[in-house]
Amino acid sequence: MSLALLWGCGLFTTSTSDASLLPPLATATPSSAVAPPPIATQSPATCPPERAVEFPARPDALAEFPPTLARYLDAGTAPDTLPALLAAWDALPLTGAAALSADVTGDTMPETLVSLTDSLSGEALLALYTCQQGEVRALYTYRPGPRYRLHLIAAADLTADGRAEVLFAEVSCDDTACWHTLHAWAWNGTDFAERMAGAGPYPDPVYALDVGRVLVGQTVSETWRTGPQRPHTITLAWDGAAIAPVDTLIGPTRYRAHALFDGDAALILGDTETAHAAYQRVLDDEELLAWDPLFSSEEEQRWLTALAHWRLLLLDAFQGDADAARARYARLQSAFDTVGAGYPVAQLAQDFWRSYQTQQALAYGCAAVARSEHARDVVDFLNSYGHANPTYTAEMLCPF
């Protein structure tokens, strides 16, 4: 008998690794985080020759920012003065680097990247400047639209082709988080080509680079909308076709609900040993924390205890241990025989048990669970943990 792969939540498709491998994202930005780096000074030649230049007046319209900056750079100013200029214009980006220098075009000369946000309109802009025949000009400009801002992360060779890709995020904020969609743009001679695939949106991430890999750390603020959180780091790397997620490291389990979700993730992958250990931890580990704002800690623990017994009952039945399944069923009924927290789980188990005993097949028992009048109450409890945690359906209550 095989497990039916019914889960549709992304959390259940990530791998859990040793939390000691994680940077300390929950408490501080990692030491390797990509803060706005200094403008490179090791260029083979200066173009044009540098000299002191006064700040130009702030343009009236966003469209005038790129040519004004081009004239400022062409006058011979050092690119590392750009953050101060943008600050004087009240046009610094809300997050990310304001200016970077790297060889983006592959001509061995560093180009200058500028990210800014017009404080008057709220619009963002990304511009790339190059120097050819001793003259600075804007090679490319990008405006994401009025509802988005830009977070410039780095310019680095992520594809090992000898040229730097422009790594940045388009950012859209709502009342729960700021969502980052990552891009890695490679210059193809006339335009930028996207090298990033399937990266985001990520809520409120921090970034680091590690030998051609991009590390995206997530420590979402815990609210009643997001639910309880675990810090985790997603690694993206070049696979020959795109820069894409290749691994996820998940932080330690602190909440009792997460222990149950860990068991469900293992169950759906067919790892019954890990699932059993996770469900047993829900029952035994007194160090696990309560979360659910809709219930008292005692009520939440009773719900999760009932669900852990329910999952263990299913595992016993799946593994053909009829005596253990019968004992688990009896324990669930005796402990949750009155209306209250966890009671719908026991009633759900009754619906399962009657059909399972009659047909001697898990599939029939699970079909009865999906039809049960108590399924909605159980699903509502499981879905009370916010959008950053798994979303359940009635079919997921008995995934066999």
Beta strands, then each sheet from edge to edge (+ up, - down):
strand 1: 99-102
strand 2: 111-117
strand 3: 124-132
strand 4: 135-142
strand 5: 149-156
strand 6: 165-173
strand 7: 178-187
strand 8: 192-194
strand 9: 202-203
strand 10: 205-210
strand 11: 213-218
strand 12: 232-238
strand 13: 243-250
sheet 1: 1+ 2- 3+ 4-
sheet 2: 5+ 6- 7+ 8-
sheet 3: 5+ 6- 7+ 9-
sheet 4: 10+ 11- 12+ 13-
end
